[in-house]
Amino acid sequence: MNKLVLFDFDGTLADTAPDLGAAANTLRTRRGLPELPLDVYRHYASHGARGLIKKSLDMSPDHPEYEAARDEFLTEYEQNMTQRTTLFPGIKELLAGLQENGYTWGIVTNKAEYLAMPLVVHLGLYRHCAITVGGDTTPHPKPHPAPLLHAAEKTGFAPKDAIYIGDDQRDIVAGRAAGMATVVAAYGYCGEETAVQSWQATAIAEQPNHVFDLIEGWARA
């Protein structure tokens, strides 16, 4: 099937929340605060350092100590980001199915390249991943469509022949703006209370093992 399938990373392909939460907790313990349960960070894991620092230290970007805390968080995360991170159950089989059926697949994440690339290698995704686009690969991260359009151009596909799967509303906004079909990874970090139906995606996947059939339905429509 000559189609391009693009995935968000955190909360879509990989469960990175435990390592992100551990780094956020380190900021707390260094300041004499008790650790929070790692599960409380899951909803913030797709929001990057800003969301995790807000949850951890209740610190927004306008706080005078925010930039130092952000640098501290990113350093701590980079040093320990492969300790607990795994692919979501069913993702390995999903990617194998795409490969076997002739799809081209890649990753478009807002994670900076220096963090994304080592994780793609660590999880064994680099062998068949056609492209990895980080949050700093193009001048604009998601929800801007530039990263998705870059991935399509570099892999030789028209946007209409591509589909993007992600667990955050900005993923769907970016995919729609790029002229691609979209799927919400509702099993990710968007949270059960989030009204994902309002995002106007092409489809919603409640579990990773639903994604392949949704892709097939789109590709054969």
SULRAZI-V246212 format. One record per residue. N is the residue number from 1. SS is DSSP state (2 for helix, 1 for strand, 0 for the rest). PHI is phi in radians with two decimals (none if undefined). OMEGA is omega in whole degrees, 0 to 359 (NA if undefined). Layout:
n & ss & phi & omega
N & SS & PHI & OMEGA
N & SS & PHI & OMEGA
This chain:
n & ss & phi & omega
1 & 0 & none & 185
2 & 0 & -1.48 & 180
3 & 0 & -2.37 & 180
4 & 1 & -1.88 & 177
5 & 1 & -1.99 & 181
6 & 1 & -2.00 & 182
7 & 1 & -2.12 & 160
8 & 0 & -1.16 & 183
9 & 0 & -1.81 & 182
10 & 1 & -1.13 & 178
11 & 0 & 1.46 & 179
12 & 0 & -2.15 & 174
13 & 0 & -1.61 & 189
14 & 1 & -2.09 & 174
15 & 1 & -1.57 & 183
16 & 0 & -1.64 & 187
17 & 2 & -1.00 & 181
18 & 2 & -1.06 & 179
19 & 2 & -1.27 & 176
20 & 2 & -1.12 & 179
21 & 2 & -1.14 & 178
22 & 2 & -1.09 & 178
23 & 2 & -1.13 & 178
24 & 2 & -1.12 & 178
25 & 2 & -1.17 & 178
26 & 2 & -1.06 & 176
27 & 2 & -1.08 & 179
28 & 2 & -1.20 & 184
29 & 2 & -1.14 & 177
30 & 0 & -1.18 & 179
31 & 0 & -1.86 & 176
32 & 0 & 1.35 & 180
33 & 0 & -1.74 & 178
34 & 0 & -1.25 & 176
35 & 0 & -1.16 & 172
36 & 0 & -1.68 & 174
37 & 0 & -0.99 & 184
38 & 2 & -1.02 & 182
39 & 2 & -1.09 & 183
40 & 2 & -1.22 & 180
41 & 2 & -1.52 & 188
42 & 2 & -1.04 & 183
43 & 2 & -1.19 & 183
44 & 2 & -1.75 & 188
45 & 2 & -1.19 & 177
46 & 2 & -1.53 & 184
47 & 2 & -1.70 & 176
48 & 2 & 1.28 & 183
49 & 2 & -1.00 & 182
50 & 2 & -1.02 & 182
51 & 2 & -1.19 & 183
52 & 2 & -1.22 & 178
53 & 2 & -1.22 & 176
54 & 2 & -1.06 & 180
55 & 2 & -1.22 & 184
56 & 2 & -1.26 & 187
57 & 2 & -2.06 & 185
58 & 0 & 0.92 & 186
59 & 0 & -2.12 & 179
60 & 0 & -1.69 & 181
61 & 0 & -1.01 & 179
62 & 0 & -1.47 & 178
63 & 0 & -1.28 & 183
64 & 0 & -1.08 & 181
65 & 0 & -1.77 & 186
66 & 2 & -1.10 & 184
67 & 2 & -1.07 & 178
68 & 2 & -1.14 & 179
69 & 2 & -1.15 & 179
70 & 2 & -1.10 & 178
71 & 2 & -1.08 & 179
72 & 2 & -1.11 & 179
73 & 2 & -1.08 & 183
74 & 2 & -1.13 & 177
75 & 2 & -1.13 & 179
76 & 2 & -1.10 & 180
77 & 2 & -1.14 & 181
78 & 2 & -1.02 & 183
79 & 2 & -1.31 & 187
80 & 2 & -2.33 & 190
81 & 0 & -1.39 & 179
82 & 0 & -1.93 & 184
83 & 0 & -1.29 & 187
84 & 0 & -2.23 & 184
85 & 0 & -1.28 & 179
86 & 1 & -2.43 & 169
87 & 1 & -1.23 & 173
88 & 0 & -1.11 & 177
89 & 0 & -0.97 & 179
90 & 0 & 1.67 & 182
91 & 2 & -1.22 & 179
92 & 2 & -1.01 & 180
93 & 2 & -1.19 & 178
94 & 2 & -1.05 & 182
95 & 2 & -1.16 & 177
96 & 2 & -1.12 & 178
97 & 2 & -1.13 & 177
98 & 2 & -1.09 & 180
99 & 2 & -1.07 & 183
100 & 2 & -1.15 & 183
101 & 0 & -1.74 & 170
102 & 0 & 1.44 & 176
103 & 0 & -1.37 & 168
104 & 1 & -1.68 & 180
105 & 1 & -2.34 & 180
106 & 1 & -2.66 & 185
107 & 1 & -2.18 & 173
108 & 1 & -2.25 & 186
109 & 0 & -2.23 & 172
110 & 0 & -1.54 & 174
111 & 0 & -1.16 & 177
112 & 0 & -1.04 & 183
113 & 2 & -0.97 & 184
114 & 2 & -1.17 & 174
115 & 2 & -1.69 & 184
116 & 2 & -1.22 & 187
117 & 2 & -1.05 & 179
118 & 2 & -1.07 & 178
119 & 2 & -1.24 & 177
120 & 2 & -1.06 & 177
121 & 2 & -1.21 & 182
122 & 2 & -1.00 & 183
123 & 0 & -1.53 & 177
124 & 0 & 1.33 & 183
125 & 0 & -1.46 & 187
126 & 0 & -1.15 & 186
127 & 0 & -1.09 & 184
128 & 0 & -2.12 & 180
129 & 0 & -1.26 & 185
130 & 0 & -1.28 & 182
131 & 0 & -2.81 & 171
132 & 1 & -2.17 & 179
133 & 1 & -1.90 & 180
134 & 0 & -1.62 & 180
135 & 0 & -1.20 & 179
136 & 0 & -1.97 & 179
137 & 0 & -1.25 & 178
138 & 0 & -2.00 & 181
139 & 0 & -1.10 & 185
140 & 0 & -2.23 & 173
141 & 0 & -1.42 & 173
142 & 0 & -1.03 & 18
143 & 0 & -1.47 & 174
144 & 0 & -1.14 & 181
145 & 0 & -1.32 & 186
146 & 2 & -0.93 & 181
147 & 2 & -1.08 & 180
148 & 2 & -1.25 & 178
149 & 2 & -1.15 & 176
150 & 2 & -1.10 & 180
151 & 2 & -1.09 & 179
152 & 2 & -1.12 & 181
153 & 2 & -1.09 & 184
154 & 2 & -1.20 & 179
155 & 2 & -1.69 & 174
156 & 0 & 1.45 & 181
157 & 0 & -2.02 & 170
158 & 0 & -1.31 & 179
159 & 2 & -0.93 & 181
160 & 2 & -1.16 & 178
161 & 2 & -1.76 & 181
162 & 1 & -2.22 & 177
163 & 1 & -2.32 & 182
164 & 1 & -2.11 & 181
165 & 1 & -2.00 & 180
166 & 1 & -2.72 & 186
167 & 0 & -1.88 & 181
168 & 0 & -2.09 & 181
169 & 2 & -1.03 & 180
170 & 2 & -1.12 & 176
171 & 2 & -1.13 & 182
172 & 2 & -1.25 & 177
173 & 2 & -1.04 & 180
174 & 2 & -1.13 & 180
175 & 2 & -1.11 & 179
176 & 2 & -1.14 & 180
177 & 2 & -1.15 & 179
178 & 0 & -1.43 & 181
179 & 0 & 1.43 & 181
180 & 0 & -1.82 & 167
181 & 1 & -1.21 & 184
182 & 1 & -2.42 & 175
183 & 1 & -2.32 & 174
184 & 1 & -1.45 & 173
185 & 1 & -1.50 & 187
186 & 0 & -1.23 & 176
187 & 0 & -1.39 & 186
188 & 0 & -1.46 & 190
189 & 0 & -1.76 & 183
190 & 0 & -1.28 & 177
191 & 0 & 1.53 & 185
192 & 0 & -1.12 & 184
193 & 0 & -1.44 & 182
194 & 0 & -1.32 & 181
195 & 0 & -1.46 & 185
196 & 2 & -1.15 & 179
197 & 2 & -1.09 & 182
198 & 2 & -1.33 & 182
199 & 2 & -1.34 & 177
200 & 0 & 1.10 & 174
201 & 0 & -1.33 & 177
202 & 0 & -1.12 & 182
203 & 1 & -2.75 & 178
204 & 1 & -2.21 & 178
205 & 1 & -1.85 & 180
206 & 0 & -1.34 & 180
207 & 0 & -2.46 & 178
208 & 2 & -0.98 & 183
209 & 2 & -1.31 & 173
210 & 2 & -1.55 & 191
211 & 2 & -1.15 & 185
212 & 2 & -1.06 & 181
213 & 2 & -1.14 & 178
214 & 2 & -1.17 & 177
215 & 2 & -1.14 & 179
216 & 2 & -1.08 & 179
217 & 2 & -1.09 & 177
218 & 2 & -1.15 & 186
219 & 2 & -1.15 & 184
220 & 0 & -1.71 & 181
221 & 0 & -1.25 & NA
